[in-house]
Amino acid sequence: MTVSVSQLIDWMTRFDVLVEEHRTELTDLDSAIGDGDHGTNMARGWNAVVEKLNSEKPEYADDFGKLVGMTLISSVGGASGPLFGTFFLRLGSTAGHEQKVAVEHFAHALEAGLDGVIERGKAELADKTMVDALEPAVRAFRTGLAVGDLAYAARLASEAAQAGRDATRDELAHKGRASYLGERSLGHIDPGAASTALLFQALAEALA
């Protein structure tokens, strides 16, 4: 089993569509506990990513990751650009100069991306950030590979990301602007976790 660069590009295209569909929802979530611009920033960033992918057509996983990561860092405001950008830079560099990445190696690349986000954002589980959706998803992907095929692993990751997203509703924010709200951050889903859940929904669709 392998993950091809064309599937990775399809992943981004599907995610771009999902972000546009949920743009207002993501903005509303961010309006409750943040700056109110997450949906707009994410839509702008992934529109730019898809345009770059369509024009430059990377053939190798490391080139894919570098293009996506650098585009996000340069086009997405706030913390989201550096965090999502770091995820894809690490994913690509770990996946390597390959047109088709072995699934075990792709799982390792996802883990490297997670590690990069944690290092960059200094966040842990239950801090009410994107890590609350990202870490369970990455772990579930690895678990899914041990007992099923690629499509199953991606579905399991998507389900874990959604559960992690929902769990942020009952968490107290410890990072970012939401942390200034104290207990008023309770009862709200973290927008970064919500967009991360969409990211893994798109991955499950691309690898189905």
C-alpha positions in Angstrom: 0.0 0.0 0.0 1.2 3.5 -0.9 0.1 7.1 -0.9 0.8 8.9 -4.1 1.5 12.5 -4.6 -1.6 12.8 -6.8 -3.6 11.5 -3.7 -1.9 14.2 -1.6 -2.9 16.9 -4.1 -6.5 15.5 -4.1 -6.4 15.7 -0.3 -5.7 19.4 -0.5 -8.3 20.0 -3.2 -11.0 18.3 -1.1 -9.9 20.2 2.0 -10.2 23.5 0.2 -13.8 22.6 -0.8 -14.6 21.7 2.8 -13.1 24.8 4.3 -15.1 26.9 1.8 -18.3 25.0 2.8 -17.6 25.5 6.5 -16.1 29.0 6.2 -18.9 30.7 8.1 -19.0 28.0 10.8 -15.3 28.3 11.4 -15.5 32.1 11.6 -18.4 31.9 14.1 -16.4 29.5 16.3 -13.5 31.9 16.2 -15.7 34.9 16.9 -16.8 33.2 20.2 -13.3 32.7 21.6 -10.8 34.3 19.2 -10.2 37.0 16.6 -13.2 35.9 14.4 -11.1 35.4 11.3 -10.2 31.7 11.2 -12.7 30.8 8.4 -11.5 33.7 6.2 -7.8 32.9 6.9 -8.2 29.2 6.2 -10.1 29.8 3.0 -7.6 32.3 1.7 -4.7 29.9 2.6 -6.1 26.9 0.9 -7.2 28.7 -2.1 -3.6 29.8 -2.5 -2.4 26.3 -1.9 -4.6 24.8 -4.6 -3.6 27.5 -7.1 0.0 26.7 -6.4 -0.5 23.0 -6.7 -2.3 23.4 -10.0 0.4 25.7 -11.4 3.5 24.0 -10.1 2.3 20.3 -10.1 4.8 18.9 -7.6 5.8 15.3 -8.4 7.4 14.3 -5.2 6.2 14.2 -1.6 8.9 16.5 -0.2 8.2 19.1 -2.9 4.5 18.8 -2.1 5.0 19.4 1.6 7.3 22.4 1.0 5.0 24.0 -1.4 1.9 23.6 0.8 3.8 24.6 4.0 5.5 27.7 2.6 2.3 28.9 0.9 0.4 28.6 4.2 3.0 30.4 6.2 3.0 33.3 3.7 -0.7 33.6 3.2 -2.6 32.6 6.4 -2.7 35.1 9.3 -2.5 34.4 13.0 -1.2 31.2 14.4 -2.9 28.9 11.8 -0.4 29.7 9.0 2.7 28.8 11.0 1.1 25.7 12.6 -0.5 24.2 9.6 2.5 25.2 7.6 4.9 23.5 9.9 2.7 20.4 9.8 3.1 20.1 6.1 6.7 21.0 6.0 7.5 18.3 8.4 5.2 15.8 6.7 6.8 16.4 3.3 10.4 16.3 4.5 9.8 13.1 6.3 7.9 11.5 3.4 10.9 12.3 1.3 11.7 12.5 -2.4 9.1 9.9 -3.4 6.2 9.8 -5.9 4.6 7.0 -3.9 5.0 6.9 -0.1 4.7 3.5 1.6 1.8 3.7 4.1 4.0 3.0 7.1 6.2 5.8 6.1 3.2 8.1 5.5 2.1 7.3 9.1 5.5 8.3 10.2 5.3 11.5 8.2 2.0 12.4 9.9 3.6 11.8 13.3 6.5 14.1 12.3 3.9 16.8 11.3 2.2 16.4 14.7 5.6 16.7 16.5 6.3 19.9 14.5 2.9 21.5 15.5 3.5 20.6 19.2 7.0 22.1 19.1 5.9 25.2 17.3 2.7 25.9 19.4 3.9 24.5 22.7 0.5 22.9 23.1 -0.6 19.6 24.7 -3.7 17.6 24.6 -6.6 19.3 26.4 -5.2 22.8 25.9 -8.1 23.5 23.6 -6.1 23.8 20.4 -5.8 22.0 17.0 -3.6 19.4 18.8 -6.8 18.0 20.5 -8.0 16.8 17.0 -4.6 16.3 15.4 -2.9 14.0 17.9 -5.9 11.5 18.2 -6.2 11.5 14.4 -2.5 10.7 13.8 -2.5 8.0 16.5 -5.7 6.5 15.1 -4.2 6.4 11.6 -1.3 4.3 12.9 -3.7 2.0 14.8 -5.9 1.6 11.8 -3.0 0.5 9.6 -2.2 -2.3 12.1 -5.7 -3.8 11.7 -6.9 -2.7 8.3 -6.2 -1.1 5.0 -5.3 2.5 4.1 -8.9 3.6 3.6 -9.8 2.1 7.0 -6.9 3.9 8.7 -7.9 7.2 7.2 -11.6 6.8 8.2 -10.5 5.9 11.8 -8.3 9.0 11.8 -11.2 11.2 10.7 -13.5 9.8 13.4 -10.8 10.4 16.0 -10.3 14.0 14.8 -14.0 14.6 15.1 -14.1 13.2 18.6 -11.2 15.4 19.6 -12.8 18.4 18.1 -16.0 17.8 20.1 -14.0 17.3 23.3 -12.7 20.8 23.1 -16.2 22.1 24.0 -15.6 21.1 27.6 -12.0 22.1 27.8 -10.5 25.2 29.3 -8.3 27.1 26.9 -4.6 27.3 27.8 -3.1 28.7 24.6 -3.8 31.6 22.3 -6.3 34.4 22.6 -9.0 32.0 24.0 -6.8 31.5 27.1 -7.5 35.1 28.1 -11.2 34.2 28.5 -10.6 31.8 31.4 -13.7 29.8 32.2 -15.7 31.8 29.5 -13.8 29.6 27.0 -15.8 26.6 28.2 -18.8 25.5 26.1 -17.1 26.5 22.8 -15.5 24.2 20.2 -11.9 25.3 19.3 -11.9 26.5 15.7 -8.4 25.1 15.0 -9.6 21.7 16.1 -12.7 22.1 13.9 -10.6 22.8 10.8 -8.2 19.9 11.7 -11.2 17.6 11.8 -12.1 18.8 8.3 -8.5 18.1 7.2 -8.8 14.5 8.2 -12.3 14.2 6.7 -10.7 15.3 3.4 -7.9 12.8 3.8 -10.4 10.0 4.4 -12.2 11.0 1.2 -8.9 11.2 -0.8 -7.7 7.8 0.4 -11.1 6.0 0.1 
